[in-house]
């Protein structure tokens, strides 16, 4: 009996020690879901993270931001860190049931990408691009508004361009053209642009920079960049699919802001906190800036009280 009791005590002590080690030892993996336009900077952040946490493997998966969020909300797929190209996607599809906070951390702007082989590459500029895109021999691509923020931002861009250039009907004409070149996310179209299958592509300035493409710098009244033009941007609206089948929600234009969260079902929450902390640190902010996505300093979060203690010093309350 005494030997049994002694063995039981040792067993309990061993299990407790293992539990403590499991609670403090970093996970061997981290599951990262992110927008396609974040592929380049988050690859660099992931490399830094793995250098600081030897043995931890970052398993990254890119998709359109709305598709990415639905992997968590609809499919219940485990995810440690989710980064979206539009903070509103997280607000609408994940808060509060699937995530407790939403950190706004970087900005961007819309641009028109092309190559030296694009038709009329020597003629196109910030004043005539819309007329050139409407020429029958020119093909351009864009993302699916129901699956990716770059898609509905492109449709908003069309509406803002109609106002800016005083061209009635321009938005409808652009939206109706080249629908065969709509893809789930804008980065899916890069190969078509580089191969010459399409001549132009509506995509974020950061991605254009990262891939060494040529760019038409669109006016601020059109490119969804300037906070000072928020009221103008909000006049552009697009209906996209909502949380439930058959449901439609209206998206209104705003300056482009990216966000990151840790879903409630994160299997490696401790590793996730460390990853987000690195992303928000000066080191992570430098990576974002070098990649063409200006970081918000500090990052902003409306649900500040819900943040893990380790992330609060890196953020400020939003609104």
Secondary structure, 3 states (H helix, E strand, C coil): CHHHHHHHHHHHHHHHHHHHHHHHCCCCEEEEEEEHHHHHHHHHHHHHHHHHCCCCEEEEEEECHHHHHHHHHCCCCCCCEEEECCHHHHHHHCECCCECCCEEEEECCEEEEECCCCCCCCCCCCCCHHHHHCCCCCCEEEECCCCCHHHHHHHHHHHHHHHHCCCCCHHHHHHHCCHHHEECCHHHHHHHHHHCCCCEEEEEHHHHHHCCCEEECCCHHHHCCCHHHHHHHCCCEEEEECCCCCCEEEEECCCCEEEEECECCCCCHHHHHHHHHHHHCHHHHHHHHHCCCCEEEEEEECCHHHCCHHHHCCEEECC
